[in-house]
Amino acid sequence: MNKIEDEPIGTEKCEQINVDANCAALSVILLSHIKQHLVSEKIISAQEIAAFASALDNIQHIHNELATRYGIKPKESCNEVKIAIADAFNKIEMDRQCCG
């Protein structure tokens, strides 16, 4: 009976790991998309600006969640943050493989 009771906790952890991985990947895609618009000479509409602001807010929230769970310090240098994010991605992927 204990093993059955433990399964939802394990399943929930796996679901959170998958959410972490998907959110981290989405934040990278959103940042890349925003960067492309900012360096282009295309006129950006008010709706696009609002969407970017919302995306940035979401990215900040996602980063804070991942930073808390994977020990990324918010005031590290750019290179240290890149290394910390890479380490977090590695941990997420190892956890995902354990979930099968």
C-alpha positions as CSV (number, residue, x, y, z in Angstrom):
1,M,0.0,0.0,0.0
2,N,2.8,2.4,0.7
3,K,4.3,2.1,-2.8
4,I,0.9,3.0,-4.3
5,E,0.7,6.1,-2.0
6,D,4.3,7.1,-3.0
7,E,3.5,6.9,-6.7
8,P,1.5,10.2,-7.0
9,I,4.4,12.1,-5.2
10,G,6.9,10.7,-7.7
11,T,4.5,11.4,-10.6
12,E,4.0,15.0,-9.3
13,K,7.8,15.5,-9.1
14,C,8.2,14.2,-12.6
15,E,5.4,16.5,-13.9
16,Q,7.2,19.5,-12.1
17,I,10.5,18.5,-13.7
18,N,8.8,18.5,-17.1
19,V,7.2,21.8,-16.5
20,D,10.6,23.3,-15.4
21,A,12.2,22.0,-18.6
22,N,9.5,23.3,-20.8
23,C,9.3,26.7,-19.0
24,A,13.1,27.1,-19.2
25,A,13.1,26.3,-22.9
26,L,10.1,28.6,-23.5
27,S,11.9,31.5,-21.8
28,V,14.9,31.0,-24.0
29,I,12.7,31.1,-27.1
30,L,10.8,34.2,-25.9
31,L,14.0,36.0,-25.1
32,S,15.4,35.1,-28.6
33,H,12.2,36.3,-30.2
34,I,12.2,39.6,-28.3
35,K,15.9,40.2,-29.1
36,Q,15.3,39.7,-32.9
37,H,12.5,42.3,-32.8
38,L,14.6,44.8,-30.8
39,V,17.6,44.7,-33.2
40,S,15.4,44.8,-36.3
41,E,14.3,48.1,-37.9
42,K,10.7,46.9,-38.1
43,I,8.1,49.1,-36.4
44,I,6.7,47.5,-33.3
45,S,3.0,47.9,-32.6
46,A,1.6,48.8,-29.1
47,Q,0.2,45.3,-29.0
48,E,3.6,43.7,-29.7
49,I,5.1,45.9,-26.9
50,A,2.4,44.8,-24.5
51,A,3.0,41.1,-25.5
52,F,6.8,41.6,-25.0
53,A,6.2,43.2,-21.6
54,S,4.0,40.2,-20.6
55,A,6.5,37.8,-22.0
56,L,9.3,39.5,-20.0
57,D,7.2,39.4,-16.8
58,N,6.6,35.7,-17.4
59,I,10.3,35.1,-18.1
60,Q,11.2,36.9,-14.8
61,H,8.7,34.7,-12.9
62,I,10.1,31.6,-14.6
63,H,13.7,32.6,-13.9
64,N,12.8,33.2,-10.2
65,E,11.2,29.8,-9.9
66,L,14.1,28.0,-11.5
67,A,16.6,30.0,-9.6
68,T,15.0,29.0,-6.3
69,R,14.8,25.3,-7.2
70,Y,18.2,25.0,-8.9
71,G,20.3,27.4,-6.9
72,I,20.9,30.1,-9.6
73,K,22.0,33.3,-7.8
74,P,20.3,36.4,-9.2
75,K,23.3,38.7,-9.0
76,E,25.9,36.5,-10.6
77,S,27.9,37.7,-13.7
78,C,26.6,36.8,-17.1
79,N,29.0,33.9,-17.5
80,E,28.2,32.5,-14.1
81,V,24.5,32.7,-14.8
82,K,25.0,30.9,-18.1
83,I,26.9,28.1,-16.3
84,A,24.3,28.0,-13.5
85,I,21.5,27.7,-16.1
86,A,23.4,25.0,-18.0
87,D,23.9,23.1,-14.7
88,A,20.1,23.5,-14.0
89,F,19.3,22.2,-17.5
90,N,21.6,19.2,-16.9
91,K,19.9,18.5,-13.5
92,I,16.5,18.8,-15.1
93,E,17.5,16.4,-17.9
94,M,18.9,13.9,-15.4
95,D,15.7,14.1,-13.4
96,R,13.6,13.6,-16.5
97,Q,15.6,10.5,-17.5
98,C,15.1,9.1,-14.0
99,C,11.3,9.6,-14.5
100,G,11.5,7.4,-17.6
